[in-house]
Amino acid sequence: NEGLEIVSHAIALNPVGPEWFQFPMVFYLYDQDKYEEALDVLNTIDMPNFIWTHLWRAVLSSELGDNKAAKAARDQVLHLQPNITVNIANLIGIWQLDFEFNERLKQSFSKAGL
């Protein structure tokens, strides 16, 4: 929560800051099972060539039961990085998340077909 407060403060100081400033909120809302809210935040991020934009869209759409949107996001992930399924654990590892969150996110990726 401390990190989220720091990011929220940074956004308040510079509301037109980098798009990626919003990703910690997506992580947080996902962790709170607030998938719709997380997707709303994700929809404010205009980073179409950033793999995490589409990974999160696939995960959140899948968790919300929107299989059509999940598949479209998954297809975009595979278009940007065809070998993603081989590297998924490494990709998650860059965030240095706790073990439980890591495992839950891996399950969500699997649910989304990744």
N, C-alpha and C positions, 0 to 999 in steps of 0.2 A: 504494500500500500504506500510505503514511503516513496518508492520510485514513481508510482502513479501520480502522487502529489507533486513531485518535482516536474514531471512532464506536463501536468495540468497547469502548473505555474508558468512554465516556459511558453505554453500555448497562449495563456492569458497575456503574457508580456509581448508576444509576437503572434497574433492570430493568423497572419499570413505566412507563417514559417513553413518549413519543409513539410511536405505531405506525410512523410513517414512518422512525424510526431504523433500521429493518430494511432499507430499500430499498438502501442502499449495499452490503450483503452480497449482495443479489439481483444487482445489477450485477456485483459481483466474481465470484460463482460462475458467472454467465452467461459472463463473459469467460474463465473457466477451463474452459469446456465442461462444467461440472458442473450440468447442467440439472435433474436430479432433486433435488439438494441445494438449488438455487435455488428450485425449486417448494416444497420443504419449508419453507424460510424464508418464502416468499410466503404460504403457508397459515397462518402465524402472524399475519399482518397483517389486522386487521379494519377495513378501510376500503372498504366496498362502493360508496361514491359517488366514490371517487378513481379517475380514469381510468387511472392507471398500474398499479393493482392488476390491472385486467382486461387492459391491454396486455401486461403481463408474463405473465399467465396464458395469453394467446393465443400469445405468442412461445414460452414454455417448453413448453407442451403441443404446439405444432407441432414444435419441435425434437425432442421425445421421440416423435413419431409418433402422438400421441393426437389425431387429427383431430376427434373428437367434442367433446372438452374445448376444443380450440382454437376450433372453430366457436361453441360456447356463449359463450366469453369474447369472441370477436370480435363476436357479436351484442349482448352487454352493452356493449361499447365503442361500437358504433354507436347503441345506445339512449341512452347517456349523451351522446354527441357525434356526431351524424349526419354532420357534415362533416369527420370526423377525417382522412380520406385526403387532403384538400386541405391540411391543416395538419401533416402528420406530420413533415416536415423541421423546421418551427419548434418543434414539441413536443419533438423530440429535442434541438434546439439549446439549449434552456434549461438542459440539464445540462452544457454546455461540455465535452463529451467529446472525446477525440482523434479525428482523422479516420478512422483505421482502425476504431475501435470504432463510430463513427457509421455508417460504411458497412455494417459487419456487422449492426448493429442494424436499419438500413433493410432489408437483405436478409431478416432474420428477420421483420420486420413484413410484408414482401411474401409470404413463405412462409406466414405465418399468415392471409393474405388481407386485409391492411390496406394 
